[in-house]
Every structure is written in C-alpha cells, then in structure tokens.
Amino acid sequence: MKKIFFVFVSLTSTLSFSQKKSPKFSVAYNKNIETYFLAEILSADHRKHNKDFELYKIKECSAYQLVVKNALKKYEQLKNSDIAVATARINDLLLEKYGSGNDILMKPLLYHKEFPSTEWINEYRYDSNNLTKEQNEEVTRLIKNYFSELSKFYNKENIEQFFAENKSFYDGGIKEYSQQIPSGFTNAMEGLYGEAFNSYTVLISPMMMWPIEDNEGRGIGTDVILKSGAQNIYEIASPFVKVQKEGQFGYDNQFQARFLSVHEFGHSFVNKEVYQYKDELEKFKDLFEKSNLKETMIKTGGYGDYQTCVAEHLVRLGEIETAKIQKDFERAEKLKEYHLKNNFIFIPLLEEKLKDYNSNRKKYKKFGDFVPQLLEIFENTNIEFINNALTQNKK
C-alpha cells in the first residue's frame, strides 16, 4: 500500500502542479521510475520468485492501466531481451539473498539523474541496519551495475518516445492527483513532527502495477539528499482507481490519495527515529515473533519485521494527528477505523500517549525526542494483549 516532487527539473518531468500555500509540494512523474517498471513488466517470465503473482499483475492491471497496456503493445517483443533477464535476476537476488523487494530500488533511481543522463545527483550507497557493511556494499554494486544496463535500454529502445506518445495521460494523471490533496498538509506535518524537508513530491507511476481492490493502490516512500545537504522526500504512487473511460487517469479518489501522500511522506519523518532504537526493542521483537502479530502483519502488508511493524504504527498515528491539526476530524476518525480494521492494534494506546507530546512541546521540540516514550507502548505489552486485540479485530 506499502514510500513527492519538486522544482528540480533534472529529477522530474517538467509538468507539476503546486499545492496551494505549500510551494515545496508538487506532483510529477519520473522517467527513471517508469523505465524501471517497464523493465519489470518485461521480466515476468524470467522470475524465479513470485512469478505467478507478476504474471497475474500483468493480466489484471493491463485491463485498466492504459500505460501498461500501451507498453505491452509497443514492447512485448522485448520479453526475452537482456534487460528483461537482468531485471528478473536483480529482483530474485535481492529477495533471496538480502530479503528485500523492488522498493529499495526507488531511492537510487531518484539519486540517478533522469535518463538519458548517466550521471548521479549525489553519491549513492545502500544502507540497511539489517545487513553487514560488506552486504550493503554488495547491494550498492549490484544496483549500480543494473542501472547501467537500464540506462542502455532506455537509449537503445528510445523509451523517450514512449513518454512523448503518452504525454497527455501522464499530464492528466498529475492534474487528477493534484486535485485530491488538501491545502497545506505538509505544513501540518512539519508542525506535528517539528522539522521540515526541502521538498515534498508525489510521483505518479501509471507503469507500476498493483491490482486494484477497494480503491487501494501501492505507495512507496523514499528520499534524496542533495550535495548541499538538503533533503527531498517522495511518494511514488501506483494507480488506485480502475480507468474505465476517457478522461480518467487512475487517481480520482480523495481518501486514498490523501492517505498515501501523508503516509509515505510520514515514513521520512518516522523511520529514521525508529530504526536507531533497534536494540531497545528486543523485548518487542520476541513478542512480535511469538504472538500472532508477525503472521497478521505479513498478511496485512508484508510487514514481517518488528521494526517495520513499529514504524508502520507510528506513521499511521501521524496520519491521524495530521488530519486533526488540519481540523479534518472526519478524516481522522475514518483513518483510525481503517487502521484498526487492518490490525494496527496499538493505535489507541499511542494516541493516548501522544497527548503528553502535544502538551509538552517546549520539552519535546521534535517528534523524534518523544519516540522513546512511544516505544514503551510496544516494550510494555504482552502476548495475551496482542492476541486478544487481534481476535477482537476479526469480530
């Protein structure tokens, strides 16, 4: 469901629509992201892992994602090409050796200047606290070598022409998404978290396939740190509305657009705070493994890691609080109901705890200053509470 653009034309396509009262926010698309997802479509037959799901996505999504349908029509003959094989290989290797999915490719795709450039915006290195230094270096080399092949594919097959042919659809998608976003929501997020980023960009990705059910799509949050030290954050969004007729572009659902944007931007505020406390969450790690929570979180959104479970809870807490700051209490309540239904069982306790943060902002300047107090909710729980709460959710 499981993380956005700005004025830097070198990174984005030239068309963007600024959010009222928030000039740091924009909506665009990125040719690197779209080229990667095109290669992923072509790679399905060569996958060792998740092959059936990849083929299902193509069959399902090509029925209502026009860009996917057009890509298949234009490039289907490349299903056995070098880039198809290379894309399958890197995805299989990332999964089986490093336990990662294609979401980790989004950050380096944005660190790389937009194709056809072969340069990088800043030095890129993969870094995960679940891997050793040597493994992180292996992944970095793997990604950079693959991007060299992806860049060659872009030039050899003149992918630029595809974007020209589908310009009206991308433009329409940008405008449609922009119309769903509440004015000033990034200001509300900055107020909640006590810090700010250089820019906030939503990247629509009509090429990213995610089977649409109940108007739910996939969002991926990531960031880029510039040479100046400024940090730009992004949400990459698959369509979440089935396109049935001309004039539709896949993003005309206000609740889902707002949920995805605040959610994925929220990860940039939250993740860096949670992941530094890995050792302090050892008790919760044990509870996560021994209770029914791990199995439930995997079914909910593929959240099979205890740190991820904590981060996802806190990001959702931030969504609710952001809506309250904007005095959109109906959205806040709807979000709370939605997340409880999806087994984020610690939300009520976290909401209650956060009252201490909101009433003591002189003491807690930033959300990160208060995170240790929020982590106590997870550390002080027990298996009985977890399993009972999950059982209640099923009723």
C-alpha positions as CSV (number, residue, x, y, z in Angstrom):
1,M,0.0,0.0,0.0
2,K,3.1,0.0,1.4
3,K,7.1,5.5,0.0
4,I,6.6,13.8,-4.0
5,F,8.3,16.1,-6.4
6,F,9.8,19.5,-6.5
7,V,11.2,22.2,-8.7
8,F,14.4,20.3,-9.7
9,V,13.7,19.7,-13.3
10,S,16.7,17.5,-13.7
11,L,14.9,14.9,-11.5
12,T,11.4,15.2,-12.6
13,S,9.3,15.7,-15.7
14,T,8.7,19.3,-16.4
15,L,4.9,19.5,-15.6
16,S,3.9,19.9,-12.0
17,F,1.1,21.4,-10.0
18,S,1.9,23.2,-6.8
19,Q,-0.2,22.7,-3.7
20,K,-1.9,25.9,-2.5
21,K,0.0,27.6,0.3
22,S,2.8,25.0,0.1
23,P,5.2,25.8,-2.7
24,K,7.5,22.9,-1.6
25,F,4.9,20.4,-2.7
26,S,4.4,19.2,-6.2
27,V,3.1,16.3,-8.3
28,A,5.0,14.9,-11.3
29,Y,6.4,11.6,-12.8
30,N,9.9,10.4,-13.2
31,K,11.3,8.7,-16.3
32,N,13.7,6.5,-14.3
33,I,10.9,5.1,-12.2
34,E,8.7,4.4,-15.2
35,T,11.5,2.9,-17.2
36,Y,12.3,0.5,-14.3
37,F,8.6,-0.6,-14.0
38,L,8.5,-1.1,-17.8
39,A,11.5,-3.4,-17.5
40,E,9.8,-5.2,-14.6
41,I,6.8,-5.9,-16.8
42,L,9.1,-7.4,-19.5
43,S,10.9,-9.5,-16.9
44,A,7.9,-11.5,-15.5
45,D,8.6,-14.7,-17.5
46,H,12.1,-14.9,-16.2
47,R,11.3,-14.6,-12.5
48,K,12.2,-17.5,-10.1
49,H,10.3,-16.0,-7.2
50,N,6.8,-14.6,-7.3
51,K,6.5,-15.4,-11.0
52,D,2.8,-16.3,-10.8
53,F,2.0,-13.0,-9.0
54,E,4.0,-11.0,-11.5
55,L,2.1,-12.6,-14.4
56,Y,-1.2,-12.1,-12.6
57,K,-0.4,-8.4,-12.2
58,I,0.2,-8.0,-15.9
59,K,-3.1,-9.8,-16.8
60,E,-5.1,-7.9,-14.2
61,C,-3.6,-4.4,-14.5
62,S,-3.3,-4.2,-18.3
63,A,-7.1,-4.3,-18.3
64,Y,-7.5,-0.9,-16.6
65,Q,-4.0,0.7,-16.6
66,L,-3.7,2.3,-20.0
67,V,0.0,3.0,-19.8
68,V,0.7,-0.7,-19.0
69,K,-1.5,-1.8,-21.9
70,N,0.3,0.6,-24.3
71,A,3.7,-0.5,-23.0
72,L,2.9,-4.2,-23.7
73,K,1.7,-3.4,-27.2
74,K,4.8,-1.4,-28.0
75,Y,7.5,-3.5,-26.3
76,E,6.1,-7.1,-25.9
77,Q,8.7,-8.4,-28.3
78,L,11.4,-7.5,-25.7
79,K,10.3,-10.1,-23.2
80,N,13.4,-12.1,-23.8
81,S,15.8,-9.1,-24.1
82,D,18.9,-8.6,-21.9
83,I,17.1,-6.0,-19.7
84,A,14.2,-8.4,-19.1
85,V,16.6,-11.1,-17.9
86,A,18.7,-8.6,-15.9
87,T,15.6,-7.2,-14.1
88,A,14.4,-10.6,-13.2
89,R,17.8,-11.5,-11.9
90,I,18.2,-8.5,-9.7
91,N,14.8,-8.8,-8.1
92,D,15.3,-12.5,-7.4
93,L,18.7,-11.9,-5.9
94,L,17.6,-9.0,-3.7
95,L,14.8,-11.2,-2.3
96,E,16.6,-14.5,-1.8
97,K,20.0,-13.1,-0.6
98,Y,19.1,-9.8,1.1
99,G,15.4,-10.2,2.0
100,S,14.4,-7.1,0.0
101,G,11.8,-6.2,-2.6
102,N,11.8,-3.7,-5.5
103,D,11.0,-0.8,-3.2
104,I,14.7,-0.5,-2.3
105,L,15.4,0.4,-6.0
106,M,13.3,3.6,-5.8
107,K,15.8,5.6,-3.8
108,P,18.8,5.0,-6.2
109,L,16.5,5.6,-9.2
110,L,15.9,9.1,-7.9
111,Y,19.6,9.6,-6.9
112,H,20.4,9.0,-10.6
113,K,19.7,11.9,-12.8
114,E,16.8,11.4,-15.1
115,F,17.6,9.3,-18.2
116,P,19.2,9.7,-20.7
117,S,21.7,11.2,-18.3
118,T,24.3,8.7,-17.0
119,E,25.3,11.0,-14.0
120,W,24.2,10.9,-10.4
121,I,22.7,13.8,-8.3
122,N,24.8,12.7,-5.3
123,E,26.9,9.7,-4.3
124,Y,24.6,6.8,-3.6
125,R,25.2,4.0,-1.1
126,Y,22.7,1.4,0.0
127,D,22.4,1.2,3.8
128,S,20.4,-1.2,5.9
129,N,20.9,-1.9,9.6
130,N,19.8,-5.5,8.9
131,L,22.9,-6.1,6.7
132,T,26.6,-6.1,7.4
133,K,28.9,-3.4,5.9
134,E,30.0,-5.9,3.3
135,Q,26.5,-6.8,2.3
136,N,25.5,-3.2,2.0
137,E,28.5,-2.7,-0.4
138,E,27.4,-5.7,-2.4
139,V,23.9,-4.4,-2.8
140,T,25.3,-1.0,-3.8
141,R,27.4,-2.5,-6.6
142,L,24.5,-4.7,-7.7
143,I,22.2,-1.8,-8.1
144,K,24.7,0.5,-9.9
145,N,25.6,-2.2,-12.3
146,Y,21.9,-2.9,-13.1
147,F,21.3,0.8,-13.6
148,S,24.0,0.9,-16.2
149,E,22.0,-1.7,-18.1
150,L,18.7,0.1,-17.6
151,S,20.2,3.3,-19.0
152,K,21.4,1.5,-22.1
153,F,17.9,0.0,-22.5
154,Y,16.4,3.5,-22.3
155,N,18.6,4.8,-25.1
156,K,18.6,1.7,-27.3
157,E,14.8,1.3,-27.3
158,N,14.1,5.1,-27.4
159,I,11.9,5.0,-24.4
160,E,11.8,8.8,-24.5
161,Q,9.4,8.4,-27.5
162,F,7.0,6.3,-25.4
163,F,6.7,9.2,-22.9
164,A,6.1,11.6,-25.7
165,E,3.3,9.4,-27.1
166,N,1.7,9.1,-23.7
167,K,2.3,12.7,-22.5
168,S,-1.4,13.6,-22.3
169,F,-2.1,10.6,-20.0
170,Y,0.8,11.5,-17.7
171,D,-0.3,15.1,-17.6
172,G,-3.9,14.1,-16.9
173,G,-2.7,11.9,-14.0
174,I,-0.7,14.6,-12.5
175,K,-3.6,17.0,-12.6
176,E,-6.0,14.4,-11.3
177,Y,-3.9,13.5,-8.3
178,S,-3.2,17.2,-7.5
179,Q,-6.9,17.9,-7.2
180,Q,-7.2,15.3,-4.3
181,I,-4.6,16.8,-1.9
182,P,-5.7,19.1,1.0
183,S,-4.2,22.5,1.1
184,G,-1.3,23.0,3.4
185,F,-1.0,19.3,4.6
186,T,2.8,19.4,4.5
187,N,2.7,22.5,6.8
188,A,0.6,20.4,9.2
189,M,3.1,17.5,9.1
190,E,6.0,19.8,9.8
191,G,4.2,21.2,12.8
192,L,3.5,17.7,14.1
193,Y,7.0,16.4,13.6
194,G,8.8,19.6,14.5
195,E,11.1,19.5,11.4
196,A,10.9,20.2,7.7
197,F,12.3,18.9,4.4
198,N,13.4,20.8,1.4
199,S,10.6,19.5,-0.9
200,Y,7.7,17.0,-1.0
201,T,6.9,15.4,-4.3
202,V,4.3,12.9,-5.3
203,L,5.4,10.8,-8.3
204,I,2.5,9.2,-10.1
205,S,3.5,5.9,-11.6
206,P,1.0,4.7,-14.2
207,M,3.5,2.0,-15.1
208,M,3.7,0.5,-11.6
209,M,1.3,-2.5,-11.5
210,W,-0.7,-3.2,-8.3
211,P,-4.1,-5.0,-8.6
212,I,-6.8,-2.5,-7.6
213,E,-9.3,-3.6,-5.0
214,D,-11.5,-1.2,-2.9
215,N,-9.6,1.7,-4.5
216,E,-6.3,0.7,-2.8
217,G,-3.0,1.1,-4.6
218,R,0.6,0.9,-3.7
219,G,2.7,3.8,-2.4
220,I,6.5,3.8,-1.9
221,G,8.2,6.5,0.2
222,T,11.8,7.5,-0.3
223,D,14.2,10.4,-0.1
224,V,17.3,12.0,-1.8
225,I,19.9,14.0,0.0
226,L,21.5,16.6,-2.3
227,K,25.2,17.6,-2.3
228,S,24.1,20.8,-0.4
229,G,22.7,18.6,2.4
230,A,19.1,19.5,1.6
231,Q,16.7,16.5,1.7
232,N,13.9,16.0,-0.8
233,I,11.2,13.4,0.0
234,Y,9.0,11.4,-2.3
235,E,5.9,9.3,-2.6
236,I,5.7,7.0,-5.6
237,A,2.1,6.1,-6.3
238,S,0.5,3.4,-8.4
239,P,-3.0,4.0,-9.7
240,F,-5.8,3.2,-7.3
241,V,-8.8,3.7,-9.5
242,K,-9.6,1.5,-12.4
243,V,-9.7,3.5,-15.6
244,Q,-13.0,2.7,-17.4
245,K,-13.3,5.6,-19.8
246,E,-11.6,8.5,-21.4
247,G,-10.8,11.4,-19.1
248,Q,-9.9,9.0,-16.2
249,F,-6.3,8.6,-15.1
250,G,-6.4,6.3,-12.1
251,Y,-6.0,8.7,-9.2
252,D,-9.5,10.1,-8.7
253,N,-10.1,9.0,-5.1
254,Q,-9.6,11.6,-2.4
255,F,-9.3,9.4,0.6
256,Q,-6.7,7.1,-1.0
257,A,-4.6,10.0,-2.4
258,R,-4.5,11.8,0.9
259,F,-3.8,8.6,2.8
260,L,-0.9,7.6,0.5
261,S,0.7,11.0,0.5
262,V,0.6,11.7,4.2
263,H,1.6,8.0,4.9
264,E,4.6,7.8,2.6
265,F,5.9,11.3,3.5
266,G,5.4,10.3,7.1
267,H,8.0,7.5,6.7
268,S,10.7,10.1,6.1
269,F,9.9,11.7,9.5
270,V,9.4,8.4,11.4
271,N,11.7,5.7,10.1
272,K,15.0,7.4,11.0
273,E,13.8,7.8,14.6
274,V,12.6,4.2,15.0
275,Y,15.5,2.4,13.4
276,Q,18.1,3.9,15.7
277,Y,16.4,2.1,18.6
278,K,16.8,-1.4,17.2
279,D,18.5,-2.8,20.4
280,E,15.9,-1.1,22.7
281,L,13.1,-3.1,21.0
282,E,14.5,-6.6,21.8
283,K,11.6,-7.5,24.1
284,F,9.0,-6.5,21.5
285,K,11.0,-8.4,18.9
286,D,10.4,-11.5,20.9
287,L,6.7,-10.7,21.4
288,F,6.3,-10.0,17.7
289,E,7.7,-13.4,16.8
290,K,5.9,-15.5,19.5
291,S,2.4,-13.8,19.3
292,N,0.1,-13.8,16.3
293,L,1.3,-10.3,15.3
294,K,4.0,-11.3,12.8
295,E,1.8,-13.5,10.8
296,T,-1.0,-10.9,10.9
297,M,1.3,-8.1,9.8
298,I,2.6,-10.1,6.9
299,K,-0.9,-10.7,5.7
300,T,-1.8,-7.1,6.2
301,G,1.0,-5.6,4.2
302,G,4.1,-7.8,4.1
303,Y,5.4,-6.3,7.4
304,G,7.4,-9.3,8.6
305,D,9.9,-7.3,10.6
306,Y,9.4,-6.0,14.2
307,Q,11.0,-2.6,13.4
308,T,8.8,-2.2,10.4
309,C,5.7,-3.0,12.5
310,V,6.6,-0.2,14.9
311,A,7.4,2.3,12.2
312,E,4.1,1.5,10.4
313,H,2.2,2.1,13.6
314,L,3.8,5.4,14.2
315,V,3.4,6.6,10.6
316,R,-0.4,5.8,10.9
317,L,-0.5,7.7,14.2
318,G,1.0,10.6,12.3
319,E,-1.7,10.4,9.6
320,I,-4.4,10.7,12.2
321,E,-2.7,13.6,14.0
322,T,-2.1,15.5,10.8
323,A,-5.8,15.3,10.0
324,K,-6.6,16.6,13.5
325,I,-4.2,19.5,13.1
326,Q,-6.0,20.4,9.8
327,K,-9.3,20.2,11.8
328,D,-10.4,17.4,9.5
329,F,-11.9,15.3,12.3
330,E,-14.0,13.2,9.9
331,R,-10.8,12.1,8.1
332,A,-9.0,11.5,11.4
333,E,-11.8,9.2,12.6
334,K,-12.0,7.4,9.3
335,L,-8.3,6.8,9.3
336,K,-8.4,5.4,12.8
337,E,-11.2,3.0,11.9
338,Y,-9.4,2.0,8.7
339,H,-6.1,1.2,10.5
340,L,-7.7,-0.6,13.4
341,K,-9.6,-2.8,10.9
342,N,-6.2,-3.5,9.4
343,N,-4.8,-4.7,12.7
344,F,-2.8,-1.7,13.9
345,I,-3.8,-2.6,17.4
346,F,-1.5,-0.2,19.3
347,I,-3.1,3.0,17.7
348,P,-5.4,3.8,20.7
349,L,-2.6,3.5,23.2
350,L,-0.3,5.5,21.0
351,E,-2.9,8.2,20.6
352,E,-3.3,8.5,24.4
353,K,0.5,8.6,24.9
354,L,0.9,11.3,22.3
355,K,-1.2,13.7,24.4
356,D,2.0,14.1,26.6
357,Y,3.9,15.1,23.5
358,N,1.3,17.6,22.3
359,S,1.0,19.3,25.8
360,N,4.8,19.5,26.3
361,R,6.2,20.8,23.1
362,K,8.6,23.1,24.9
363,K,10.2,19.9,26.3
364,Y,9.8,17.8,23.1
365,K,10.8,20.1,20.2
366,K,10.6,17.2,17.7
367,F,8.7,14.0,17.3
368,G,12.0,12.2,17.5
369,D,12.5,13.5,21.0
370,F,9.3,11.7,22.1
371,V,9.8,8.4,20.2
372,P,11.4,6.6,23.2
373,Q,8.2,7.2,25.2
374,L,6.1,5.8,22.3
375,L,8.3,2.8,22.1
376,E,7.4,1.9,25.7
377,I,3.9,1.0,24.4
378,F,5.5,-1.8,22.4
379,E,8.0,-2.9,25.0
380,N,5.5,-3.0,27.8
381,T,2.9,-5.1,26.1
382,N,2.4,-8.9,26.3
383,I,1.3,-11.8,24.2
384,E,-2.1,-12.0,25.8
385,F,-2.9,-8.4,25.0
386,I,-1.7,-8.7,21.4
387,N,-3.6,-11.9,20.6
388,N,-6.8,-10.7,22.3
389,A,-6.7,-7.4,20.4
390,L,-6.2,-9.3,17.1
391,T,-9.0,-11.6,17.9
392,Q,-11.3,-8.7,18.6
393,N,-10.5,-7.2,15.2
394,K,-11.8,-10.3,13.5
395,K,-15.3,-9.9,15.0
